[in-house]
Amino acid sequence: MDTEKNTQRIGLLNWIVLLVCALVSELVARQAGSASGQVGVIFLGLGFLVAVLSYFQMRLEERERLEQMEFDEMLKSKSSATLFASQEAGVLPARRAREQFEKYFVPAFTVLLFLAQASAVYFLWKWLGKAEPPEAALGTLAMALYAVFALVLFLLGKYASGLARLDRQRLLRPGAGYMLLGSFICFVVAVTEAAAWFGFPGVDLQVARALCVVIGLAALETLINLVLELYRPRLKGAVERPLYESRLVGLLGQPGGLITTAAQALDYQFGFKVSETWFYKFLEKALAWLILIQLGVLWLSTAFVFVEPHEQGLVERFGRPVGEPLAAGPHLKLPWPLEKVYRYRTSEVQSFTVGAVHGKDHEEERTVVWTKKHYEEEFNLLVASREQATAAAPDSTAPEQAIPVNLLSVSIPVHFVIKNLKDWAYHHADAAQLLERIATREVVRYLVSVDINDIMGNGRLGAAKTLQERIQQAANAFQIGAEIVFVGLHDIHPPVGGGRETVAAAFEAVIGAIQEKEARIYTAEGERADLIPKARADALKRIAEAKAEALHKVATAAALASQFTNRLAAYEASPTVFKQRVYLDTVARAVASARKYVLVATNTEDIVNLNLEDKLGPELYRDIAVPPPEKK
């Protein structure tokens, strides 16, 4: 809530300052006859309109946010949830107002902004063709005022642009861009007034024409944005960039972005006769006082301090710390050199690397090859070797024994944040360098106490955690005021370079052999796990089939025995019928697969010819007459 209110206050302050600067600049430019000053008023006026619109949009979004919070509170109760769950769009008028504003008013305003920019370019360009160089006699006061405007707009614009990088404060960006650009334009106008005072009044018209070109480019950008807005895909939930925001203005508004162009404009040589009016002579006598006043204003401006959102500041009065660290935002202090403010990046994660020195053009590599050098400078560190120590133990009386250590090239990134700013700033002359040396010491101590195979294998994660704890404990002992947030073993490999290329290759061969051995072991275990269950299953299957076959044969024999007993009883009961039935059954089984012909003829003297081919056509038995059944 406080952040949103602070954002609205900054937005309100932005358009008020732009309005005041535009009005005063218009008055001063007219009095001094400065063409560049009057063109600069157009930028300030456009910035005022954009800042007012963005401020109004901030208020709409704030109302929507508060309304959504109230709506969410109502939905927490069951009765309200039943009443409002299906009517969300109807009970959120602030959201509907904001959507209507962005759908209709913002595009309409952008169209008007384009028309204003295009009209300003057209009329200003025609007016500049008839304009005359400014009078140097009236430019001294204008130079001082424009310098003050440049300073004020720069300080406020820089602070607003810093806040605009935060979430939900993007609407500060359009106004901040115009303020920074207005600061640069005011500085350029002050320089043109100084050039006119030194006898080069033609610079003013040249700068004015250049500013008109910038307005034309801004108008062209606005038109392109309007056209592209028609084809821009709408993504639900995506944060949209304000249509009226100018990327060109934001680019040109960065301090120092156009310093080179302004310096080249001042190199032109124009001849001009200095006016000898009484007013000029009066200003010439008062020039020293005007310069002193301007210097005094500049000196008093050092009492204003703006701390960035990711920073904290320490105030020193005559070299001694005063008060608590300054939080992000504007602050007041005694002017320089009575008090000084030193800024530190307390919210930003900082880092350094132990074991390697990055070059200027260093790029992170996805794959780390052991036989290739990855950094500008790599340090070889000692690490223990359990295998060498075990191999040397049986022959401990040998005159020459290999030391059970190895060399490794490591790259260990250490990330930290500043937790106690006073400890970080005042307990040590260079806390960052001391922390890096402490981390290097702890890394060296740790590596000589662990086995090379562990540090290069599955013990890497535990090693990183142990190193983080050790470095943090050492940093706390020295009261550095830093918190170690991450320690990673980025890449570990045998030494590379200095005639040791064969070491990495040999180590790769050993590791490859070990991995191949493990792969074969795993393959054999997999085959064993596959064959043994199959053999067991096959044995069980055969046993089950044998049991089933035994049961089948026993049951068949029992059935045959039972059948014989039953047939014997049938034979004894009726021998004739039994024999006839057995005979017919035997004939039926014997001729079951043979083709059978049944001929019934009343005339026994007829001779019937039968074609016993496998396939009989209908023509073979078409002429055979079948007598009708006899009627009884």
C-alpha positions as CSV (number, residue, x, y, z in Angstrom):
1,M,0.0,0.0,0.0
2,D,2.8,2.4,0.9
3,T,4.7,1.6,-2.3
4,E,1.6,2.3,-4.4
5,K,1.0,5.6,-2.7
6,N,4.7,6.5,-3.1
7,T,4.4,5.7,-6.8
8,Q,1.4,8.0,-7.1
9,R,3.2,10.8,-5.3
10,I,6.1,10.5,-7.6
11,G,3.8,10.5,-10.6
12,L,2.0,13.6,-9.3
13,L,5.4,15.3,-8.7
14,N,6.5,14.4,-12.2
15,W,3.8,16.1,-14.1
16,I,3.8,19.1,-11.7
17,V,7.5,19.6,-12.2
18,L,7.1,19.2,-16.0
19,L,4.3,21.7,-16.0
20,V,6.2,24.3,-14.0
21,C,9.4,23.8,-16.1
22,A,7.4,24.1,-19.3
23,L,5.6,27.4,-18.3
24,V,8.8,29.0,-16.9
25,S,10.8,27.8,-19.9
26,E,8.3,29.3,-22.3
27,L,8.5,32.6,-20.6
28,V,12.3,32.6,-20.4
29,A,12.7,31.4,-24.0
30,R,10.4,34.2,-25.3
31,Q,12.2,36.8,-23.3
32,A,15.6,35.6,-24.4
33,G,14.5,34.9,-28.0
34,S,15.9,31.3,-27.8
35,A,14.6,29.1,-30.6
36,S,16.0,26.0,-29.1
37,G,14.3,26.9,-25.8
38,Q,10.9,27.3,-27.4
39,V,11.3,24.0,-29.2
40,G,12.3,22.4,-25.9
41,V,9.1,23.7,-24.4
42,I,7.3,21.3,-26.8
43,F,9.1,18.4,-25.3
44,L,8.3,19.5,-21.8
45,G,4.6,20.1,-22.8
46,L,4.3,16.6,-24.4
47,G,6.0,15.1,-21.3
48,F,3.5,16.9,-19.1
49,L,0.5,15.4,-21.1
50,V,2.1,11.9,-21.0
51,A,2.8,12.2,-17.2
52,V,-0.7,13.4,-16.5
53,L,-2.2,10.4,-18.4
54,S,0.1,7.9,-16.8
55,Y,-0.7,9.4,-13.4
56,F,-4.5,9.0,-14.1
57,Q,-3.9,5.4,-15.2
58,M,-2.0,4.8,-12.0
59,R,-5.0,5.9,-10.0
60,L,-7.3,3.6,-12.0
61,E,-5.0,0.6,-11.4
62,E,-4.8,1.5,-7.7
63,R,-8.6,1.6,-7.5
64,E,-8.9,-1.7,-9.3
65,R,-6.4,-3.3,-6.9
66,L,-8.3,-2.0,-3.9
67,E,-11.6,-3.1,-5.4
68,Q,-10.2,-6.6,-6.1
69,M,-9.0,-6.9,-2.5
70,E,-12.5,-6.0,-1.3
71,F,-14.0,-8.5,-3.7
72,D,-11.7,-11.3,-2.5
73,E,-12.6,-10.5,1.1
74,M,-16.3,-10.9,0.2
75,L,-15.7,-14.2,-1.6
76,K,-14.2,-15.7,1.6
77,S,-17.7,-16.0,3.1
78,K,-19.9,-18.7,1.8
79,S,-23.0,-16.4,1.4
80,S,-21.0,-13.8,-0.5
81,A,-19.3,-16.4,-2.6
82,T,-22.7,-17.7,-3.8
83,L,-23.9,-14.2,-4.5
84,F,-20.9,-12.8,-6.3
85,A,-19.0,-15.8,-7.7
86,S,-20.9,-15.7,-11.0
87,Q,-21.1,-11.8,-11.2
88,E,-17.5,-10.9,-10.9
89,A,-17.5,-8.6,-14.0
90,G,-20.6,-6.8,-12.9
91,V,-19.4,-6.1,-9.3
92,L,-16.0,-4.7,-10.4
93,P,-16.7,-1.3,-11.9
94,A,-13.1,-0.1,-11.3
95,R,-11.8,-2.9,-13.5
96,R,-14.3,-2.1,-16.2
97,A,-13.4,1.5,-16.0
98,R,-9.7,0.8,-16.4
99,E,-10.3,-1.6,-19.3
100,Q,-12.5,1.0,-21.1
101,F,-9.9,3.6,-20.4
102,E,-7.1,1.5,-22.0
103,K,-9.4,0.3,-24.8
104,Y,-10.7,3.7,-26.0
105,F,-9.1,6.7,-24.2
106,V,-5.4,5.6,-24.5
107,P,-5.6,5.0,-28.3
108,A,-7.5,8.2,-28.7
109,F,-4.9,10.1,-26.7
110,T,-2.1,8.5,-28.6
111,V,-3.7,9.6,-31.9
112,L,-3.9,13.2,-30.5
113,L,-0.3,12.9,-29.3
114,F,0.8,12.0,-32.9
115,L,-1.2,14.9,-34.3
116,A,0.3,17.3,-31.8
117,Q,3.8,16.0,-32.6
118,A,3.3,16.2,-36.4
119,S,1.7,19.7,-36.1
120,A,4.5,20.9,-33.9
121,V,7.1,19.8,-36.4
122,Y,5.3,21.4,-39.3
123,F,4.7,24.8,-37.7
124,L,8.0,24.9,-35.8
125,W,10.0,24.2,-39.0
126,K,8.2,27.0,-40.8
127,W,8.8,29.3,-37.9
128,L,12.5,28.5,-37.7
129,G,12.9,29.5,-41.3
130,K,12.0,33.1,-40.2
131,A,13.5,33.1,-36.7
132,E,16.5,35.2,-35.8
133,P,19.5,34.4,-33.6
134,P,19.0,35.2,-29.9
135,E,20.4,38.3,-28.3
136,A,23.3,37.4,-26.1
137,A,22.4,40.2,-23.7
138,L,19.4,38.4,-22.5
139,G,20.8,34.8,-22.5
140,T,22.8,34.9,-19.3
141,L,19.8,34.5,-17.0
142,A,18.3,31.9,-19.3
143,M,21.5,29.9,-19.2
144,A,21.4,29.8,-15.4
145,L,17.7,28.9,-15.2
146,Y,18.0,26.2,-17.8
147,A,21.0,24.7,-15.9
148,V,18.9,24.6,-12.8
149,F,16.0,23.0,-14.7
150,A,18.4,20.4,-16.1
151,L,19.6,19.5,-12.7
152,V,16.1,19.2,-11.1
153,L,14.7,17.2,-14.0
154,F,17.7,14.9,-14.0
155,L,17.5,14.1,-10.3
156,L,13.8,13.5,-10.3
157,G,13.8,11.7,-13.6
158,K,16.6,9.4,-12.6
159,Y,14.9,8.5,-9.4
160,A,11.6,7.9,-11.1
161,S,13.3,5.7,-13.8
162,G,14.9,3.7,-11.1
163,L,11.5,3.1,-9.4
164,A,10.0,2.2,-12.8
165,R,12.1,-0.9,-12.9
166,L,10.2,-2.4,-10.0
167,D,7.0,-4.4,-10.4
168,R,3.7,-2.6,-10.8
169,Q,5.5,0.8,-11.2
170,R,5.9,0.6,-15.0
171,L,3.7,3.7,-15.5
172,L,6.4,5.9,-14.0
173,R,8.5,5.1,-17.0
174,P,6.9,7.3,-19.7
175,G,7.0,10.4,-17.5
176,A,10.6,9.6,-16.3
177,G,11.7,9.3,-19.9
178,Y,10.4,12.7,-20.8
179,M,12.0,14.2,-17.6
180,L,15.4,12.8,-18.5
181,L,15.1,14.0,-22.0
182,G,13.9,17.3,-20.8
183,S,16.9,17.5,-18.5
184,F,19.2,16.9,-21.5
185,I,17.4,19.4,-23.6
186,C,17.6,22.1,-20.9
187,F,21.3,21.4,-20.6
188,V,21.7,21.7,-24.4
189,V,19.7,25.0,-24.4
190,A,21.9,26.3,-21.6
191,V,25.0,25.4,-23.7
192,T,23.5,27.2,-26.7
193,E,22.9,30.3,-24.6
194,A,26.5,30.1,-23.4
195,A,27.6,29.8,-27.1
196,A,25.5,32.9,-28.0
197,W,27.1,34.8,-25.1
198,F,30.6,33.8,-26.4
199,G,29.7,35.0,-29.9
200,F,28.2,32.0,-31.6
201,P,24.4,32.7,-31.8
202,G,23.8,30.5,-34.9
203,V,24.2,27.4,-32.7
204,D,20.8,28.1,-31.3
205,L,18.9,27.7,-34.6
206,Q,20.9,24.6,-35.5
207,V,20.0,23.0,-32.2
208,A,16.4,24.0,-32.6
209,R,16.2,22.3,-36.0
210,A,17.8,19.2,-34.6
211,L,15.2,19.1,-31.8
212,C,12.5,19.4,-34.5
213,V,13.9,16.4,-36.2
214,V,13.8,14.5,-32.9
215,I,10.1,15.5,-32.6
216,G,9.5,14.2,-36.1
217,L,11.1,10.9,-35.3
218,A,9.0,10.6,-32.1
219,A,5.9,11.3,-34.2
220,L,6.9,8.6,-36.7
221,E,7.5,6.2,-33.8
222,T,4.0,7.0,-32.4
223,L,2.4,6.3,-35.8
224,I,4.2,3.0,-36.1
225,N,3.1,2.0,-32.6
226,L,-0.5,2.8,-33.5
227,V,-0.3,0.7,-36.7
228,L,1.4,-2.2,-34.9
229,E,-1.1,-2.1,-32.1
230,L,-3.7,-3.3,-34.5
231,Y,-1.8,-6.5,-35.2
232,R,-0.3,-7.1,-31.8
233,P,-1.4,-10.4,-30.3
234,R,-3.3,-10.1,-27.0
235,L,-2.0,-12.5,-24.4
236,K,-4.3,-13.0,-21.4
237,G,-2.6,-11.9,-18.1
238,A,0.4,-10.2,-19.9
239,V,1.5,-6.8,-18.7
240,E,1.0,-4.4,-21.6
241,R,3.4,-1.6,-22.4
242,P,1.6,1.8,-22.5
243,L,0.8,2.7,-26.0
244,Y,1.8,6.4,-25.5
245,E,5.2,5.5,-24.2
246,S,8.0,6.4,-26.6
247,R,11.1,4.2,-26.7
248,L,12.9,6.9,-28.6
249,V,12.3,9.3,-25.8
250,G,13.5,6.8,-23.2
251,L,16.7,6.1,-25.3
252,L,17.5,9.8,-25.8
253,G,16.6,10.6,-22.2
254,Q,19.5,8.6,-20.8
255,P,22.1,11.0,-19.4
256,G,25.2,11.1,-21.5
257,G,23.6,9.4,-24.5
258,L,23.8,12.4,-26.7
259,I,26.7,14.2,-25.1
260,T,28.9,13.6,-28.2
261,T,26.3,15.2,-30.5
262,A,25.9,18.2,-28.2
263,A,29.7,18.6,-28.2
264,Q,29.9,18.6,-31.9
265,A,27.1,21.2,-32.2
266,L,29.2,23.5,-30.0
267,D,32.2,23.2,-32.4
268,Y,30.6,25.3,-35.1
269,Q,32.2,28.7,-35.6
270,F,29.7,31.6,-36.1
271,G,30.6,35.3,-36.2
272,F,28.3,37.7,-34.3
273,K,28.7,41.3,-33.1
274,V,28.0,41.5,-29.4
275,S,25.2,43.9,-28.5
276,E,26.2,47.0,-26.7
277,T,22.9,47.8,-25.2
278,W,22.7,49.1,-21.6
279,F,20.9,46.0,-20.5
280,Y,23.8,43.9,-21.8
281,K,26.3,46.1,-20.0
282,F,24.3,45.7,-16.8
283,L,24.2,41.9,-17.2
284,E,27.9,42.0,-18.0
285,K,28.6,43.7,-14.6
286,A,26.3,41.2,-12.8
287,L,27.7,38.1,-14.6
288,A,30.0,37.2,-11.7
289,W,27.1,37.4,-9.3
290,L,24.9,35.2,-11.6
291,I,27.7,32.7,-11.8
292,L,28.1,32.7,-8.1
293,I,24.3,32.2,-7.6
294,Q,24.3,29.3,-10.1
295,L,27.3,27.7,-8.3
296,G,25.6,28.2,-5.0
297,V,22.5,26.5,-6.3
298,L,24.6,23.7,-7.7
299,W,26.4,23.4,-4.3
300,L,23.0,23.3,-2.4
301,S,21.8,20.6,-4.8
302,T,24.5,18.3,-3.3
303,A,22.3,18.3,-0.2
304,F,19.8,16.1,-2.1
305,V,20.6,12.4,-2.2
306,F,18.6,9.7,-4.1
307,V,19.4,6.2,-3.2
308,E,18.5,3.5,-5.7
309,P,16.1,0.7,-4.8
310,H,18.8,-1.9,-4.6
311,E,21.3,0.3,-2.7
312,Q,21.9,1.6,0.8
313,G,24.0,4.7,1.6
314,L,26.3,5.7,4.4
315,V,26.6,9.3,5.5
316,E,30.0,10.6,6.6
317,R,30.4,14.0,8.2
318,F,34.0,15.2,8.0
319,G,35.0,11.6,7.4
320,R,33.1,10.1,10.3
321,P,30.0,8.0,10.0
322,V,26.7,9.6,11.0
323,G,23.4,7.9,11.7
324,E,22.0,4.7,10.3
325,P,22.4,3.6,6.7
326,L,20.1,5.4,4.2
327,A,17.3,3.3,2.7
328,A,16.2,3.6,-0.9
329,G,14.6,6.9,-1.8
330,P,15.3,10.7,-1.5
331,H,17.2,12.1,1.5
332,L,18.6,15.4,2.7
333,K,22.1,15.9,4.1
334,L,24.6,18.7,4.5
335,P,26.1,20.0,1.2
336,W,29.4,18.6,0.0
337,P,32.0,18.5,1.4
338,L,30.5,18.7,4.8
339,E,28.8,15.4,4.4
340,K,29.3,12.7,1.8
341,V,27.2,9.7,0.9
342,Y,28.7,6.4,-0.1
343,R,26.4,4.0,-1.9
344,Y,26.6,0.2,-1.7
345,R,24.7,-2.5,-3.5
346,T,23.3,-4.3,-0.5
347,S,20.3,-6.0,-2.2
348,E,22.3,-7.2,-5.2
349,V,24.0,-10.6,-5.3
350,Q,27.7,-10.2,-5.9
351,S,30.2,-12.9,-6.9
352,F,33.8,-13.8,-7.4
353,T,35.6,-16.9,-8.6
354,V,38.2,-18.9,-6.6
355,G,40.8,-20.8,-8.6
356,A,40.5,-19.0,-12.0
357,V,40.8,-15.5,-13.5
358,H,38.2,-14.5,-16.1
359,G,39.4,-12.7,-19.2
360,K,37.7,-9.6,-20.7
361,D,36.0,-11.6,-23.4
362,H,35.2,-14.7,-21.3
363,E,32.1,-16.6,-22.1
364,E,30.6,-19.5,-20.1
365,E,31.0,-22.8,-21.8
366,R,28.2,-25.4,-21.8
367,T,30.7,-28.4,-22.0
368,V,33.9,-28.4,-20.0
369,V,36.7,-30.3,-21.8
370,W,39.5,-31.3,-19.5
371,T,42.2,-31.0,-22.1
372,K,41.2,-27.4,-23.0
373,K,42.0,-24.2,-21.1
374,H,38.8,-22.3,-20.1
375,Y,40.0,-19.2,-18.4
376,E,42.7,-16.6,-18.8
377,E,44.5,-17.9,-15.8
378,E,43.9,-21.1,-13.9
379,F,45.5,-22.1,-10.5
380,N,46.4,-25.7,-9.7
381,L,45.5,-26.6,-6.1
382,L,46.6,-29.6,-4.0
383,V,44.1,-32.3,-3.3
384,A,44.6,-35.6,-1.3
385,S,44.7,-39.0,-2.9
386,R,43.6,-42.1,-0.9
387,E,44.8,-44.5,-3.6
388,Q,48.4,-43.2,-3.5
389,A,48.4,-43.2,0.3
390,T,47.2,-46.8,0.3
391,A,49.7,-47.9,-2.3
392,A,52.6,-46.3,-0.4
393,A,51.7,-47.7,3.0
394,P,53.1,-51.4,2.5
395,D,56.5,-50.1,1.6
396,S,56.9,-47.4,4.1
397,T,60.7,-48.0,4.4
398,A,61.4,-47.1,0.8
399,P,63.8,-44.2,0.5
400,E,61.6,-42.4,-2.1
401,Q,57.8,-42.4,-1.7
402,A,55.3,-40.6,-3.8
403,I,53.5,-37.9,-1.9
404,P,49.8,-38.9,-1.7
405,V,48.5,-35.7,-3.3
406,N,47.3,-34.6,-6.8
407,L,46.9,-31.3,-8.6
408,L,43.5,-30.1,-9.7
409,S,42.3,-27.0,-11.6
410,V,39.1,-25.8,-10.0
411,S,36.6,-23.0,-10.6
412,I,34.5,-22.2,-7.6
413,P,32.0,-19.3,-7.9
414,V,31.1,-17.7,-4.6
415,H,27.9,-15.6,-4.4
416,F,27.3,-13.2,-1.5
417,V,25.2,-10.3,-0.3
418,I,26.0,-7.5,2.1
419,K,24.1,-8.0,5.3
420,N,25.8,-5.5,7.7
421,L,26.7,-2.4,5.8
422,K,28.7,-0.8,8.6
423,D,30.9,-3.9,9.1
424,W,31.4,-4.2,5.4
425,A,32.4,-0.5,5.0
426,Y,34.4,0.3,8.1
427,H,36.0,-2.8,9.6
428,H,38.2,-3.4,6.6
429,A,39.8,-1.3,3.9
430,D,38.7,-3.7,1.1
431,A,36.1,-6.1,2.4
432,A,35.5,-7.7,-1.0
433,Q,39.2,-8.6,-1.5
434,L,39.5,-9.9,2.0
435,L,36.4,-12.1,1.5
436,E,37.9,-13.5,-1.7
437,R,41.2,-14.3,0.1
438,I,39.3,-15.9,2.9
439,A,37.4,-18.1,0.5
440,T,40.6,-19.0,-1.3
441,R,42.2,-20.1,2.0
442,E,39.2,-22.2,3.0
443,V,39.2,-23.9,-0.4
444,V,42.9,-24.7,-0.2
445,R,42.4,-26.1,3.4
446,Y,39.4,-28.2,2.4
447,L,40.9,-29.7,-0.8
448,V,44.0,-31.1,1.0
449,S,41.7,-33.0,3.4
450,V,39.5,-34.8,0.9
451,D,40.1,-37.5,-1.6
452,I,40.4,-36.6,-5.3
453,N,37.9,-39.3,-6.3
454,D,35.3,-38.0,-3.9
455,I,35.7,-34.3,-4.9
456,M,35.4,-35.2,-8.6
457,G,32.6,-37.7,-8.0
458,N,29.4,-37.9,-6.0
459,G,30.9,-35.9,-3.1
460,R,30.8,-32.6,-5.0
461,L,27.5,-31.4,-3.7
462,G,28.5,-32.1,-0.1
463,A,31.8,-30.4,-0.7
464,A,30.1,-27.2,-1.9
465,K,27.9,-27.1,1.2
466,T,30.8,-27.7,3.5
467,L,32.8,-24.9,1.8
468,Q,29.9,-22.5,2.1
469,E,29.7,-23.2,5.9
470,R,33.4,-22.8,6.3
471,I,33.7,-19.5,4.3
472,Q,30.7,-18.1,6.2
473,Q,32.2,-19.0,9.6
474,A,35.5,-17.4,8.6
475,A,33.8,-14.3,7.3
476,N,31.8,-13.9,10.6
477,A,35.1,-14.3,12.5
478,F,36.5,-11.3,10.6
479,Q,33.3,-9.3,10.9
480,I,33.1,-8.7,7.2
481,G,29.3,-8.2,7.2
482,A,28.6,-10.5,4.2
483,E,26.3,-13.5,3.9
484,I,27.4,-16.4,1.6
485,V,24.4,-17.5,-0.4
486,F,26.0,-20.0,-2.8
487,V,29.2,-21.8,-3.4
488,G,29.5,-24.1,-6.4
489,L,32.1,-26.4,-7.8
490,H,31.7,-25.2,-11.3
491,D,34.3,-27.4,-13.1
492,I,37.0,-29.6,-11.7
493,H,39.6,-31.2,-13.9
494,P,43.3,-32.2,-14.0
495,P,45.8,-29.4,-14.8
496,V,45.9,-28.0,-18.3
497,G,48.8,-26.2,-19.9
498,G,52.5,-25.9,-19.0
499,G,53.5,-29.2,-20.6
500,R,50.8,-31.1,-18.6
501,E,48.4,-31.8,-21.4
502,T,49.1,-35.5,-21.1
503,V,47.9,-35.5,-17.5
504,A,44.3,-34.6,-18.4
505,A,44.3,-37.1,-21.3
506,A,45.6,-39.9,-19.0
507,F,43.1,-39.0,-16.4
508,E,40.4,-39.1,-19.0
509,A,41.5,-42.6,-20.0
510,V,41.5,-43.8,-16.4
511,I,38.0,-42.3,-15.8
512,G,36.8,-43.7,-19.1
513,A,38.1,-47.2,-18.2
514,I,36.4,-47.0,-14.8
515,Q,33.2,-46.0,-16.4
516,E,33.4,-48.7,-19.0
517,K,34.1,-51.3,-16.2
518,E,31.0,-50.0,-14.3
519,A,29.0,-50.1,-17.5
520,R,29.9,-53.7,-18.2
521,I,29.2,-54.6,-14.6
522,Y,25.8,-53.0,-14.8
523,T,25.2,-54.7,-18.2
524,A,26.0,-58.1,-16.7
525,E,23.8,-57.5,-13.7
526,G,21.0,-56.5,-16.0
527,E,21.5,-59.7,-18.1
528,R,21.5,-61.7,-14.9
529,A,18.4,-60.0,-13.7
530,D,16.8,-60.9,-17.0
531,L,18.0,-64.5,-17.4
532,I,17.5,-65.8,-13.9
533,P,13.8,-64.9,-13.7
534,K,13.3,-66.3,-17.2
535,A,15.0,-69.6,-16.3
536,R,12.9,-69.9,-13.1
537,A,9.7,-69.2,-15.0
538,D,10.6,-71.8,-17.7
539,A,11.3,-74.4,-15.0
540,L,8.0,-73.7,-13.3
541,K,6.3,-73.8,-16.7
542,R,7.7,-77.3,-17.5
543,I,6.9,-78.6,-14.1
544,A,3.3,-77.4,-14.4
545,E,3.0,-79.0,-17.9
546,A,4.4,-82.3,-16.6
547,K,1.9,-82.3,-13.8
548,A,-0.9,-81.5,-16.2
549,E,0.2,-84.3,-18.6
550,A,0.3,-86.8,-15.7
551,L,-3.2,-85.8,-14.6
552,H,-4.4,-86.1,-18.1
553,K,-3.1,-89.6,-18.6
554,V,-4.4,-90.8,-15.3
555,A,-7.8,-89.4,-16.0
556,T,-7.8,-90.9,-19.5
557,A,-6.9,-94.3,-18.2
558,A,-9.6,-94.1,-15.6
559,A,-12.1,-93.1,-18.2
560,L,-11.2,-96.0,-20.5
561,A,-11.5,-98.4,-17.6
562,S,-14.9,-97.0,-16.7
563,Q,-16.0,-97.1,-20.3
564,F,-15.1,-100.8,-20.6
565,T,-17.1,-101.6,-17.5
566,N,-20.2,-99.7,-18.8
567,R,-20.0,-101.4,-22.3
568,L,-19.7,-104.8,-20.6
569,A,-22.9,-104.1,-18.7
570,A,-24.6,-103.0,-22.0
571,Y,-23.5,-106.1,-23.8
572,E,-24.8,-108.4,-21.1
573,A,-28.1,-106.6,-21.2
574,S,-28.6,-106.9,-25.0
575,P,-25.9,-108.6,-27.0
576,T,-27.6,-108.1,-30.4
577,V,-28.3,-104.5,-30.1
578,F,-24.9,-103.8,-28.6
579,K,-23.2,-105.5,-31.5
580,Q,-25.3,-103.7,-34.1
581,R,-24.7,-100.4,-32.4
582,V,-20.9,-101.0,-32.2
583,Y,-20.9,-102.0,-35.8
584,L,-22.8,-98.9,-37.0
585,D,-20.5,-96.7,-34.8
586,T,-17.5,-98.3,-36.3
587,V,-18.8,-97.8,-39.9
588,A,-19.7,-94.2,-39.2
589,R,-16.2,-93.4,-37.9
590,A,-14.7,-95.3,-40.8
591,V,-16.6,-93.4,-43.5
592,A,-16.7,-90.1,-41.7
593,S,-14.3,-88.5,-44.1
594,A,-15.5,-90.3,-47.3
595,R,-18.0,-89.0,-49.8
596,K,-21.2,-91.0,-49.6
597,Y,-23.9,-91.5,-52.3
598,V,-27.4,-92.7,-51.4
599,L,-29.4,-94.1,-54.3
600,V,-33.0,-95.2,-54.0
601,A,-34.4,-96.7,-57.2
602,T,-37.5,-98.7,-57.8
603,N,-36.2,-100.2,-61.0
604,T,-33.3,-102.5,-60.2
605,E,-32.4,-103.1,-63.8
606,D,-31.2,-99.5,-64.4
607,I,-27.4,-99.0,-64.6
608,V,-26.1,-95.9,-62.8
609,N,-22.8,-94.4,-63.8
610,L,-21.1,-92.5,-61.0
611,N,-18.3,-89.9,-61.6
612,L,-16.1,-90.1,-58.5
613,E,-14.2,-86.9,-59.1
614,D,-13.4,-84.6,-56.1
615,K,-15.5,-81.8,-57.6
616,L,-18.9,-82.6,-59.0
617,G,-20.7,-80.2,-61.1
618,P,-24.5,-79.9,-61.1
619,E,-24.7,-81.3,-64.7
620,L,-23.7,-84.8,-63.3
621,Y,-26.8,-85.3,-61.2
622,R,-29.2,-83.0,-63.0
623,D,-30.8,-85.8,-65.0
624,I,-31.2,-88.2,-62.0
625,A,-34.9,-88.4,-61.2
626,V,-35.7,-88.6,-57.6
627,P,-39.0,-90.4,-57.1
628,P,-41.5,-88.8,-54.9
629,P,-42.1,-90.3,-51.5
630,E,-44.7,-93.0,-51.3
631,K,-48.0,-92.1,-49.8
632,K,-49.2,-94.5,-47.2
